[in-house]
Amino acid sequence: MPKRLAPSGKALVIFHHRLPREFRTRCRVLRSRVPDARRERSAAPQSRDPGQHFEPIGAREDGIRNRLEILAFCLVMMGGIFVSRHAAPLEAAAAEVAQRPSKSNDASGTMQTVTQLLAQPRSPSRDDQLYLAAVALFKAIEASQAPVESRDTLARALHEVALGGHANAWVDYGRCLWNGWGVPRDRDAAIAAYKRAAELGSDYGAYLTAYNLYWTFRKYDDAYAYAQKALAGDDPDGAVRYLLGLMAYNGRGQPKDVARSLALHLEAAKRGNADAYFELFVYAMQGIGERNKAVFYLKQAGQRDQPRACANLGALYATGQLSGIEKNLSESIHWYKRAADLGIGRAAAALGVMATRGEGMAKDPDAAEAYFDRAEDLGFELDEYLRANGVTLRK
């Protein structure tokens, strides 16, 4: 990448990453594998103030991608493939066992246990033990204590347990199929596995079916039907209601109904759903719902690390153009950094421009270059953005 002209200055400590590098890298890779379908976008406030280098974006659907893609497909990267807030008691027990050190703390012993259990006749007790052993094997693989080739055995174990009628094992085997872990990558087969989990009473299996039918397969009627099944659970994080709210707004799987969409997002927000809070902010700015709560909704979303909310807070603190948010460059930098840590490349680019110009921080070409590099690492198209902001590139 060409070097950029910028005044010299004292170097700054730039990033304060919340997540380990390995997780951020894996999630970027995973996002790059998911088709980047364009979403309907709504008109969140926009500013042309020279101090603002990020154009606030509201997305009816795109807001889900930065968090729920990770929820649905990338929990495995954090060692949480088998654990979710929708999980049944067996999964919670598995997580507890997996977090305890084994007697020998030996990954080869875990692999041997899985192999021995696979050789035993099927029984409910054997299947429960095999599921727990598969969790431990997964943990060992992720900790590099067992070779990645062990995923073959992992997938086989999960499939064996699933065939015994375990809903959670069908969910986890579906994730293996979705990502090609130990089995050929087959997303149709993954959906079939999620459906089997739903048939066995897993509300989380129903949710994953709905989510992927909606985003990847665009089978909206089927997605709506499975989302309704997922409501049989208590929807503790509001993810199901948030997805249904998107469907209602866009008229997918059901007639367009903005009032119902608003109600569903409000219910999801009561459950702490960050994406729902961000949608409520966008709605409020468009005059849907309570306009005087727009800033409250945005801050609630940002405090829950909703990526676009953090980026919008960075932009709005840079300008002070929205009532209830006074111009404060220190706050702007704080929220831009948070958004960059959450994968928003444009936020990293905005920080680079601010470091180049000395806005809210000392002028620092090295810091600016690091921010620009980070923006590109996150997949942001940088050159046009820099030209629009008057940043000259060094040949």
Disulfide bonds with the S-S distance in Angstrom:
none
